[in-house]
Amino acid sequence: MEVPPVTERRELSCDVLVIGGGTAGTMAAITAAEHGSSVLLLEKAHVRHSGALAMGMDGVNNAVIPGKATPEDYVAEITRANDGIVDQRTVHQTATRGFAMVKRLERYGVKFEKDEHGEYAVRRVHRSGSYVLPMPEGKDVKKVLYRVLRQRSIREKVQIENRVMPVRVLTSGGRAVGAVGFDTRSGEFVTVSAGAVILATGACGRLGLPASGYLYGTYENPTNAGDGYAMAYHAGAELSGIECFQINPLIKDYNGPACAYVANPFGGYQVNAEGTRFVDCDYWSGQMMAEVKREIDSARGPIYLKLTHLPDETLTALEGILHTTERPTRGTFHAGRGHDYRTHDVEMHISEIGLCGGHSASGVWVDENARTTVPGLYAAGDLACVPHNYMIGAFVFGDLAGAHASAHRASSRDGGPAALPEEQIAAAHELVYRPLRHPDGPPQPQVEYKLRRFVNDYVAPPKTQARLGIAVETFARMETEIAEMGARTPHELMRCAEVTFIRDCAEMAARSSLTRTESRWGLYHDRADLPERDDASWMYHLNLRRRGDGAMEFVKRPVQPYLVPVAEFTVPEPGEPVVLAPAPATAPAAAPSRPAAAARPAMAVGRSPRLLELQELAETGPAVGEFGPYLADPDPKVRRAAVAALTEVVPDGVAAALAAALADGHGSVRRAAATALRELVEVLPATDRVRDALAPALGSGDALVRAAVLDVLRALRLGSPAVFADALGDADHRVRLQAVRGLVAHDAADGIARAAADASREVRVAVAHGLGTVGDPAAAGPLGRLIEDADDLVRAAALEALAGVACPPPLDAVAAGALHDPAWQVRTGAARGLAAASPGAAAGPLAKALDDPHLDVRKAAVISLAAFRDVPEAADALDRAQGDPDADVRAYARRGLSEAR
């Protein structure tokens, strides 16, 4: 490949430029288009499967659902998690707009877990608040977003340019006016003129080097190399909290999360090598990560996600989530080691360091409308400094950025966008193409490995002034090596540009960590030489920015007055920002000029013509009838692909087409259709026509089809009690499980009780839970019979369900007696059921249960005792439980007593 002249370029223009096609970027583009702007969406990969959301998401971490949590509680939790240094106005946007975003995503077709009555099944994972909302079909979130982007009303306004990588935001007169980059496939130089620019490029996940040593084996999406951090910095925008690193728990030797927040509601938990829960912190924060690292490093390490105590059906359900969503290779990893959740608990460790606003607090400084400090420039998603914003926050701030940028972009009415600055374009051209001038220079993988090893050696916590000083010196020296990297292809140019972004982020991280002379946020900013938190000097945001002379300048910005008071923190009196002394500027070294080498020949890849035809058809927004030939194709692979394409396009009449595919002669096609119907349940019309189309499949010979149809009929409120009651006689227990769920949705306690003698333990457990959910006092009789079941798990579920029917006599005495059952699961269920009994029947037995040898029994007992905190015996027991060896028992005892006060 040859270096193109700077004047030989593709020139694009738009009202709103969105850089990054992941979570926040797609939402920003959709919203800007809905507000009437012409939108250009640039993505260095392909929007259809790019960003951290590409492999899906198994749940929402921060859903503030009315009736489950309040915005005020959520804002207070995030304030505590971030040691008081937050702009609550930004967090409040996520707290107040998050539920509307959940509803909006549902309209698009994203599926969130609901109970039998259609209420959101929000889970409590941390001891504080119930914010986790599982997503059963979370692997398809990105597909849903891409489908919305391709709708005609949006497609007319949004131009998508895949494989185009911006490297700099262009500014003129102090305002963002566009961007410059190149095509990662052809190498073509590209400039964009825009009325407003939205950065949505994700975290800097490729900062620290993973323990495995693999460059791309990171916790975060490895394509997120800090592009937006570097672009914002060079555009003159402020960044904040860069010293507050992202460090996460993960599976040891595997680049994915342990997903404790998924496993915990199923009964999993984190333990040390002695089998004891050890985390005292109430929220997944830097303080919690400090506790995790201390335990790993202690004689009690290593640590594990404990799952082996769970029943097989629960583990199967967990595998269905963990092995298909976000990191589908997880199951392969465990299998390669000969491990199984039934026989081996999962060893956990901590990740490499990164920068991320969404999971920590390190990002581009934005206000409550996603505006940066550069007019016309916005930031959203993991790139933006909105602490612990997660996926829903990325959607919310993408929406805010799209709306505000559309309303305040430079337009033809006020002279339009300024002319693009040729000097900045020329500098970006040199940044992109200089590796071609010396193709035999150091290859990108070697230089990147060296750079990131220095990050681990000198920047990762525990931090010290001496190590951070070496880091700053090293990153300045490495500019010469980076400038000498060699490349021959556009793809290699992309990787070389990413190394420059990583270096910029590394220097920002080191200098910020040097400047904040205290420890804060637990492990995230652990200064071993300054171990104490210093609120008097550092109850401030630490921002950085690039001055016109190239120096890195720091600004102490006061924390704004809280919208929600948090007793643990005192916000200093409002004042003006304080500019600190700038760091010395470092000028990048010029590399010697060398002749460009010839490009390597490209290799063609063959594809099935019918599958390619389907892919092209899906891009045109076809009617349902156009899929007919493919759904009738002799090849089941083509028919299965047609079903998948239907779920992407969702044309009118899709329900009938998918219902017909349930009768396909090939099992893989039938099951694809069943999965598609479940995935699309939020966008299917609840009409008699849909019910009639699905009804024949209730007689299918495929049990998975029958179960799926019952599930969809329940969710759409199209199934009658009689339909579900008939299905209780099905030969397959999976069908009967869906029948029980359908009857619970109708509050049909009598019908549910009919299955109390079902041959399947799983069904009987579902019956017990269902009777407790319905809460009909008449259910006490069937529950009493289930308490005498031969299976421990059924008895445990029945005892727990007593809480739903007020645990009446004489079952309260039965539950108290069950606290002495040999099975810990039964004792746990009894402790939970007694929470609804009278104080006289429950307080004494629960207090004694705090001496149980099993930690889960003690945990259940202490949580139930909180309901009787006004009873002296219960209050004394809660006070005693504060000294329990188990961290969860101690924490819930503290909470029970504090609520009493």
Number of C-alpha atoms within 10 A of each C-alpha: 16 15 18 13 10 15 11 10 15 13 11 13 17 23 27 30 33 35 29 32 32 28 30 35 34 26 27 38 34 24 23 30 25 17 16 14 24 22 31 24 23 24 26 24 19 17 26 18 16 20 29 23 21 20 20 22 24 24 24 21 22 25 31 29 23 11 6 15 17 17 21 15 16 24 27 21 17 23 24 20 24 21 19 23 26 27 23 23 19 21 23 21 19 28 26 19 19 24 18 14 18 22 15 12 19 17 14 17 25 26 24 24 17 16 14 23 19 13 11 17 20 25 20 16 22 17 14 15 19 21 23 22 24 24 22 20 23 24 23 22 24 26 22 23 22 18 20 21 24 20 15 12 13 20 15 13 21 25 17 20 17 20 19 27 24 29 24 25 29 27 23 15 9 13 21 28 30 33 28 25 27 26 22 22 15 13 22 16 27 21 21 22 24 29 28 30 32 31 31 33 32 35 32 32 25 30 32 28 27 23 17 13 13 12 17 16 20 25 23 28 21 18 22 23 28 30 30 30 33 25 21 27 22 21 23 23 24 24 29 26 29 30 27 29 28 28 25 25 21 22 21 20 16 22 23 22 22 23 15 19 22 21 22 18 15 17 15 19 19 22 25 23 15 11 14 17 20 19 22 16 20 19 19 18 24 26 24 22 23 19 17 26 18 14 19 19 12 11 11 16 18 19 26 23 23 23 24 16 15 15 13 13 11 15 20 13 11 17 16 13 24 22 15 20 24 20 19 16 16 21 17 12 15 15 11 9 8 10 15 15 20 14 11 16 19 21 20 25 22 21 25 26 27 31 33 34 31 26 23 30 30 31 34 35 26 25 17 18 22 30 23 24 20 17 18 24 28 32 36 38 31 34 31 34 31 38 27 24 29 21 23 26 31 30 27 30 34 31 25 26 33 35 23 20 29 25 15 12 23 22 17 10 6 8 8 15 22 18 11 20 14 12 10 17 22 15 12 23 23 13 18 23 25 26 31 28 22 22 20 17 18 17 18 23 16 11 18 24 17 13 24 23 17 19 26 18 16 22 30 26 19 16 24 19 19 11 16 23 16 15 24 19 12 16 21 18 14 18 19 15 17 27 22 26 28 23 28 21 23 21 15 19 24 25 19 26 24 22 25 22 23 26 24 21 26 27 21 22 26 26 23 22 29 21 15 21 20 20 22 26 25 22 26 27 26 27 23 14 14 16 16 13 18 14 17 9 11 18 22 22 21 27 25 27 24 21 17 10 7 16 16 22 19 24 20 20 19 22 20 18 16 18 13 16 14 16 8 9 15 14 17 14 9 11 10 8 15 12 14 14 12 16 14 10 14 13 11 14 15 13 18 10 12 14 12 19 16 12 13 9 7 7 6 6 5 6 8 8 9 16 16 11 11 19 14 11 16 23 14 12 16 15 17 17 13 12 19 13 12 21 25 14 14 10 12 18 17 20 27 24 19 29 25 19 17 24 25 23 24 24 15 14 15 22 27 17 20 25 25 17 24 28 19 18 10 15 16 14 25 24 20 21 30 24 19 22 24 20 24 24 20 21 17 20 15 16 11 10 13 19 21 13 15 22 18 15 22 18 10 15 10 16 18 18 25 26 24 24 27 27 25 25 22 25 22 19 17 17 22 13 19 12 17 27 20 12 23 23 14 16 10 16 20 17 25 27 25 25 31 29 24 31 29 27 21 20 20 18 23 14 21 28 22 14 23 22 15 17 10 16 19 19 24 27 22 24 33 28 23 28 29 27 21 22 19 16 16 12 22 24 12 21 28 17 13 24 28 13 18 10 14 20 21 28 28 28 28 34 35 28 31 34 23 22 21 21 26 17 13 10 21 24 16 16 31 24 13 22 25 15 15 10 15 21 22 27 31 26 29 34 33 28 31 35 28 22 26 15 17 10 18 26 28 16 21 30 23 14 24 23 15 18 10 16 22 21 25 27 27 25 36 32 22 25 32 25 20 24 22 14 16 11 16 26 21 13 25 28 16 14 23 20 13 18 13 22 20 28 27 22 22 25 26 18 18 22 18 11 10 13 7
